[in-house]
Amino acid sequence: MGHRLGKLLTPYFFVAPNTLIFGIFVLLPMVYGLIYSFYRGNFISGLQQFVGLENYRKLLHDQAFLSSLLHTLVYVFLVVLLVVALSLALALALRATSLGTSLARIGFYLPVILSPVVVGVAWRWMFSSDLGVINALLSSLGQSPVPWLTDINWARAVVILASVWSMAGFYMVIFIGGLNTIPAELYQAAEVDGANPRQQFWQITLPLLAPTTLLVTILATINAFKAFEIILVLTNGGPGDATRLLVQNIYLTAFEGANPTYASAQSVVLFAILMLLTLVQMRVSRER
Amino acid sequence: MRKVWLLALVLLLGSLALAKGTLQIVWFTEAPTEQAILDKYIKMYEAANPDTKVEVTYVPFQQLTQKLELMVAGNTPPDVARVVTANIAQFEPVALDLSTYVDSASFLNQFLPSQIPFIYRKSRIIGAPLDVTANGLFYNKDCFAEAGVKAPTSSLNVWTWEQWREAMDKVRNNSKCRFALSYDFTTYRFSTLLYEAGGRYIDESGKKFVVDSPQGLRALTFFADLFKDGFIPKGQWLSNDDPSTLFRSGLSGMYMSGNWNLSQFAQIKNFNWGVMPLPRDKMRSTVPGGKFVMGFKNSKNPDEAAKFIQWITSKEINLPFSKDNMVLSARKDAKGMKYGQFDDAIAIYESDLSVTPAYVGKDWANPVMAQMNTFIRGEIVKVLLGQQTPKQALETIQAEGNKLLRQ
């Protein structure tokens, strides 16, 4: 009897540490966040009044929230698209093993191990409109400087490029792993049948890489939604609020606006979006 | 066995350390020199109070509000914190009331009248002023000399805004300073222009916003034109570029900031710099503010906190402390105090403060201004981006301000 019970409980003992950590540091704050979102309150007086869905209703008319949500959706779409394309291209170019490709892989992976703050500072140093290296170069060539970080559209482009640069190396490694699982015989057979490299890519590489592509898309989407530090250092959400994404808006609402319960409602919305995207992606992957 | 003894010894020492009262202080710093100076004074305090151990957590100014908000929300506030004008209004509900520890009249009477509205709330004393701050204009003497521009040196020859613009133009075109003016990205610093133009945020009753006025419009239009005409680098207000760095690197002719930079700028070796009286429009004005120390009513050692606050704001400590930090003491008896190499600069700040109307301080003592700070800055940025006119910005600021005042 005791032996049976022990056998029954053993797996739970194994998952207990992880469950405990997940419960305390992820689940509990999430539950608290959800509860807070139904209240009015601040850091000093605590929760003051239950307001039901009032915070959520307010979100529908909050220009700062809506524009940060729109910026986030556009940012995520472009970053994910570019990250998938670039990391796949890098993986294809560097899949062969040689000293040169190994060095190049290290080079492209390097941004991944850098702190996002360092990435932000480095890009700022290059693209600062007044003191940046690139504008100094342009001036020395007789060209007029470009308002990289003070013009709304340029600033958005720089933020997206910096994010793609910092993420692509990581996904390149995943794609290389995926490429290595494709049997070489398929390519040999295709060559015998007279398929050119482009046909091989579309007919063999891309279809067989689909699970990897899906994984990369899911991970890149979630990471892009959480983008914060690079943008904070690079533009601080500016010019104006042109590069302010949802996570930064939540942070500003909570701390500068001293309105943590309203910020909680925004976090719940972000959580719902991420949850929905993940469910859709999982469904797609199951159907495949 | 030896391990057991060692453990017992550690536990014994630990419990002895705990037996001592530990005063927890959160201290924000703006200049690298500040930490060493406070450490010196903390040692003095510990020597005078052997039963107290002081633990200081230093935070950069940008993180101060967030740090305090989280500590208060977690019900673990520090015993003492160094704060600015906006914070003391924000944390008023949880402030330690010093009036239960001191004779209110004589305690308040030590400080300059301009600082009293910030700390005295209907019989409660919610903090004590450490020093007085004033917005001010620094300039690069080398670039001025190279461009043949003579800076005003006293209240008698203060520039008008037009003269100021002319000087910016000359410095930018005729010296190695590529940029005419660096300007801190704060509502406080912009507000200097509002008051100089004769405007204000809140009326005398304290119940109505009046910033949407011809004076407000003149100030905001003048400010926006400084960006449009390339006198202030756009990155400072649009993309997080640090104005102080630009001035310290010798690339900016002038820098609109404040007196708290003196100790940091004392380290500048690559060029000569000075302080000039603020330019005038309809009138002369600066924006007075201050640094304060405050306690929190739910802290672990409120009695010790009150004792420390009295100590650091006392004449014997505060005057040398202010001199070491090169800041203007908020004590009345500091009048005429000599600061050595920066006496001229400090005389200029004092002159700017002396002509500033009383309602300027009253504006900023209103808790609504602490809530409006970021909002106002955001609306100004929209003007700089061409997303709205100065008039529209002032209307929006006024409407939002009135909404908060009504709440």
Boltz contact constraints between the chains, C-beta under 6 A:
constraints:
  - contact:
      token1: [A, 43]
      token2: [B, 69]
      max_distance: 6.0
  - contact:
      token1: [A, 43]
      token2: [B, 72]
      max_distance: 6.0
  - contact:
      token1: [A, 43]
      token2: [B, 73]
      max_distance: 6.0
  - contact:
      token1: [A, 44]
      token2: [B, 72]
      max_distance: 6.0
  - contact:
      token1: [A, 44]
      token2: [B, 93]
      max_distance: 6.0
  - contact:
      token1: [A, 44]
      token2: [B, 94]
      max_distance: 6.0
  - contact:
      token1: [A, 129]
      token2: [B, 235]
      max_distance: 6.0
  - contact:
      token1: [A, 130]
      token2: [B, 233]
      max_distance: 6.0
  - contact:
      token1: [A, 130]
      token2: [B, 235]
      max_distance: 6.0
  - contact:
      token1: [A, 149]
      token2: [B, 239]
      max_distance: 6.0
  - contact:
      token1: [A, 150]
      token2: [B, 234]
      max_distance: 6.0
  - contact:
      token1: [A, 150]
      token2: [B, 235]
      max_distance: 6.0
  - contact:
      token1: [A, 150]
      token2: [B, 238]
      max_distance: 6.0
  - contact:
      token1: [A, 150]
      token2: [B, 239]
      max_distance: 6.0
  - contact:
      token1: [A, 235]
      token2: [B, 239]
      max_distance: 6.0
  - contact:
      token1: [A, 236]
      token2: [B, 240]
      max_distance: 6.0
  - contact:
      token1: [A, 238]
      token2: [B, 238]
      max_distance: 6.0
  - contact:
      token1: [A, 238]
      token2: [B, 239]
      max_distance: 6.0
  - contact:
      token1: [A, 239]
      token2: [B, 238]
      max_distance: 6.0
  - contact:
      token1: [A, 239]
      token2: [B, 239]
      max_distance: 6.0
  - contact:
      token1: [A, 239]
      token2: [B, 385]
      max_distance: 6.0
  - contact:
      token1: [A, 240]
      token2: [B, 381]
      max_distance: 6.0
  - contact:
      token1: [A, 240]
      token2: [B, 382]
      max_distance: 6.0
  - contact:
      token1: [A, 240]
      token2: [B, 385]
      max_distance: 6.0
  - contact:
      token1: [A, 255]
      token2: [B, 66]
      max_distance: 6.0
  - contact:
      token1: [A, 256]
      token2: [B, 374]
      max_distance: 6.0
